[in-house]
């Protein structure tokens, strides 16, 4: 059985991140990375079902109870990857596994491709590569991103009169989740403000990316990964329609029933993902 969840804060020098700790202290070290606009509670159902792992489930910068980046800074993939390395240093982990969902999976693949000697295992949930772009649109994309940043500075965050309305908004987000999943995310994501409740996440997270990799560049990260990798593809998720891309990924893959948040939406989905990853990590 896993030990009870612990709440911790990690001072990385350049930023302070919040995290949940799961599993035995002497377990295989794994850093868990959630998806865009989610938080560490993304793994609240899954992590307790994973055997033999010491899981540090982060609130990524700008999410949940973690600090926001300072004014003028952004949320690039390389910045997240550096945060993960600083977490590993803080914990004394020279080599560690990564468990990533969606954006977290993208960060995990990029870090494992950039520094393959540091990553022992990759366990990915419905994510692998970032959205890509062509070279011809690079200047237009940067201009769009700069204008969006200027407009954001004049826009206030949405305030929901009741907690239930805040939860309902997350249920109907860009990627819908179940009520139970939204309630779990709200535990670390919603905060009381004058007039009601607002999501803690930094509004800069919704800005368009100023630059994108080409598909060849993105695939180069995946092709440089040297550790054992297991990618769970949600049958009704975001990756399943991209069969040609999936064929190009040099990863073990398992297609499981459910949507993009299959590990969080309900207990049966979390159990299916856990069974898959327990076999992968060698703890059946």
C-alpha positions in Angstrom: 0.0 0.0 0.0 1.2 3.6 -0.7 1.8 5.9 2.2 -0.6 8.8 2.7 -0.3 11.8 0.5 2.0 14.6 1.8 1.8 18.3 0.9 5.2 20.0 0.4 6.7 23.2 -1.0 10.0 23.1 -2.9 12.1 26.3 -3.0 14.0 26.0 -6.3 15.8 29.3 -5.9 14.2 31.0 -8.9 10.6 29.9 -8.0 8.7 28.0 -5.3 6.6 25.0 -6.4 4.0 23.1 -4.4 3.7 19.3 -4.7 2.0 16.2 -3.4 4.2 13.2 -2.4 2.9 9.7 -2.9 4.4 6.3 -2.2 7.2 4.9 -0.1 10.3 7.1 0.5 12.5 4.3 -0.9 10.4 3.8 -4.0 11.6 4.4 -7.6 11.8 8.2 -7.9 9.2 9.7 -10.3 8.2 13.3 -11.0 4.6 13.7 -12.2 3.6 16.5 -14.5 0.0 17.5 -15.1 -1.7 19.0 -18.1 -2.4 22.6 -19.1 -4.5 24.5 -16.5 -4.7 21.4 -14.2 -2.7 20.8 -11.1 -1.2 18.1 -8.9 -4.7 16.7 -8.2 -4.7 15.4 -11.7 -2.9 12.4 -10.2 -5.1 12.1 -7.1 -6.9 8.9 -8.4 -3.9 7.4 -10.2 -0.9 7.9 -8.0 -2.2 5.9 -5.0 -2.8 2.9 -7.4 0.8 2.9 -8.6 3.1 0.5 -6.7 6.7 0.8 -5.7 7.1 4.5 -6.8 8.0 7.6 -4.9 5.9 10.1 -6.8 6.4 13.9 -6.6 3.3 15.3 -8.3 4.0 19.0 -9.0 1.8 22.0 -9.4 3.7 23.4 -12.4 4.7 27.0 -12.2 1.6 29.2 -12.6 -0.8 26.4 -11.6 -2.4 25.3 -8.3 -0.5 26.4 -5.2 2.8 27.0 -7.0 4.1 30.5 -7.6 3.6 32.4 -10.8 6.5 33.5 -12.9 7.6 37.1 -12.4 6.4 39.9 -14.5 7.9 39.8 -18.0 8.6 36.1 -17.9 6.8 33.4 -19.8 5.8 29.8 -19.6 7.9 28.1 -22.3 8.5 24.3 -22.4 12.2 24.8 -21.7 11.4 26.8 -18.6 9.2 23.9 -17.3 12.0 21.4 -18.1 14.4 23.5 -16.1 12.0 23.6 -13.1 11.9 19.7 -13.2 15.6 19.5 -13.2 15.8 21.9 -10.2 13.2 19.7 -8.4 15.4 16.7 -9.0 18.4 18.5 -7.6 16.4 19.6 -4.6 15.5 16.0 -3.9 18.9 14.6 -4.6 17.8 12.6 -7.6 20.4 12.2 -10.3 18.2 9.8 -12.3 14.4 9.7 -12.2 11.3 8.7 -14.0 8.7 11.0 -15.5 4.9 10.6 -15.4 3.2 13.1 -17.7 -0.3 13.9 -18.8 -1.0 16.1 -21.9 1.3 19.2 -21.5 3.1 17.3 -18.8 3.8 14.5 -21.2 5.2 17.0 -23.8 7.5 18.5 -21.1 8.6 14.9 -20.1 9.4 13.9 -23.7 11.4 17.1 -24.4 13.4 16.7 -21.2 14.1 13.0 -21.8 15.2 13.8 -25.3 17.4 16.7 -24.3 19.1 14.9 -21.4 18.5 11.2 -21.9 21.0 10.2 -19.2 18.8 11.8 -16.5 15.5 10.0 -17.2 15.0 6.3 -16.3 11.3 5.8 -17.4 8.7 7.8 -19.3 5.0 7.1 -18.6 2.9 9.3 -20.8 -0.9 9.8 -20.8 -2.5 11.2 -24.0 0.4 13.5 -24.9 3.8 13.4 -26.4 4.7 16.2 -28.8 3.8 20.0 -28.7 1.6 21.6 -31.4 3.9 22.2 -34.3 4.0 25.0 -37.0 5.6 25.7 -40.3 8.5 28.1 -40.8 6.5 30.5 -43.1 4.1 31.4 -40.2 6.8 32.1 -37.6 6.7 35.9 -37.9 2.9 36.1 -38.0 2.7 33.8 -34.9 5.1 36.1 -32.9 3.1 39.2 -33.8 -0.1 37.5 -32.7 1.4 36.5 -29.4 2.8 39.9 -28.7 -0.6 41.6 -29.4 -2.3 39.0 -27.2 0.1 39.8 -24.4 -0.6 43.5 -24.6 -4.4 42.9 -24.5 -4.2 40.5 -21.6 -2.7 43.2 -19.3 -5.9 45.1 -19.5 -8.2 42.1 -18.9 -9.4 41.0 -15.4 -9.7 37.3 -14.5 -13.2 35.8 -14.4 -14.9 35.7 -11.0 -17.6 33.0 -10.4 -20.3 34.0 -7.9 -20.3 30.4 -6.4 -17.9 27.5 -6.0 -20.2 25.3 -8.0 -20.2 27.7 -11.0 -16.4 27.7 -10.9 -16.4 23.9 -11.0 -19.0 23.9 -13.8 -16.8 26.2 -15.9 -13.9 23.7 -15.6 -16.2 20.8 -16.5 -17.0 22.6 -19.8 -13.4 23.8 -20.5 -11.5 23.4 -23.7 -11.2 19.7 -22.8 -14.3 18.6 -20.8 -13.9 16.6 -17.6 -16.3 14.9 -15.3 -17.8 16.7 -12.3 -15.7 14.6 -9.9 -12.5 15.5 -11.8 -13.4 19.2 -11.9 -14.1 19.1 -8.1 -10.7 17.5 -7.5 -8.9 20.1 -9.6 -10.9 22.8 -7.9 -9.5 21.8 -4.5 -6.1 23.2 -5.6 -7.2 25.5 -8.3 -10.1 27.7 -7.1 -9.6 30.4 -4.5 -11.9 32.8 -2.8 -11.8 36.4 -4.1 -14.0 39.5 -3.6 -17.3 38.6 -5.2 -16.8 34.9 -5.4 -14.2 32.5 -6.7 -11.5 32.6 -9.3 -9.1 30.0 -10.7 -5.5 30.4 -9.3 -3.8 29.7 -12.6 -1.8 32.6 -14.1 -3.8 34.2 -16.9 -0.6 34.3 -19.0 -1.0 30.5 -19.5 -3.8 31.2 -21.9 -1.6 33.3 -24.2 -0.7 31.8 -27.6 2.8 30.5 -28.0 5.2 33.0 -29.7 7.0 30.2 -31.5 6.5 26.6 -32.5 8.8 23.7 -33.5 8.5 22.1 -36.9 7.2 18.6 -36.8 10.7 17.3 -37.6 12.1 19.2 -34.7 9.4 17.9 -32.4 10.0 14.3 -33.5 13.7 14.7 -33.0 13.1 14.9 -29.2 11.1 11.7 -29.2 13.6 9.9 -31.3 16.4 10.8 -28.9 14.7 9.3 -25.9 16.7 6.3 -24.7 14.7 5.1 -21.7 11.8 2.7 -21.6 8.6 4.6 -22.5 4.9 3.7 -22.3 2.3 6.0 -24.0 -1.3 5.5 -23.0 -3.5 6.8 -25.8 -7.1 7.6 -24.8 -9.5 6.1 -27.3 -11.7 9.3 -27.2 -8.8 11.6 -26.4 -6.6 14.1 -28.3 -4.0 11.7 -29.8 -6.2 8.9 -31.2 -7.2 10.8 -34.4 -3.5 11.3 -35.3 -2.7 7.7 -36.3 0.1 8.7 -38.6 1.9 10.7 -35.9 1.5 7.8 -33.4 3.1 5.5 -36.0 6.2 7.7 -36.0 6.7 7.7 -32.2 9.2 5.1 -31.0 7.3 4.3 -27.9 5.4 1.3 -26.5 1.7 2.3 -26.8 -1.5 1.1 -25.2 -5.0 2.3 -26.3 -7.4 2.5 -23.4 -11.1 3.5 -23.3 -11.9 7.0 -22.1 -11.3 10.6 -22.9 -8.3 12.9 -22.5 -8.5 12.8 -18.7 -9.2 9.1 -18.4 -6.8 8.8 -15.4 -8.9 11.4 -13.5 -12.5 11.3 -14.7 -13.5 8.1 -12.7 -12.0 5.3 -10.7 -12.4 2.6 -13.4 -10.3 4.7 -15.8 -7.7 5.4 -13.2 -7.5 1.6 -12.5 -7.0 0.8 -16.2 -4.1 3.3 -16.5 -2.6 2.1 -13.2 -2.7 -1.5 -14.3 -0.9 -0.5 -17.5 1.8 1.5 -15.7 2.3 -1.0 -12.9 3.2 -3.6 -15.6 5.5 -1.0 -17.3 7.4 -0.1 -14.1 7.7 -3.8 -13.2 5.3 -3.8 -10.2 2.3 -6.0 -11.4 
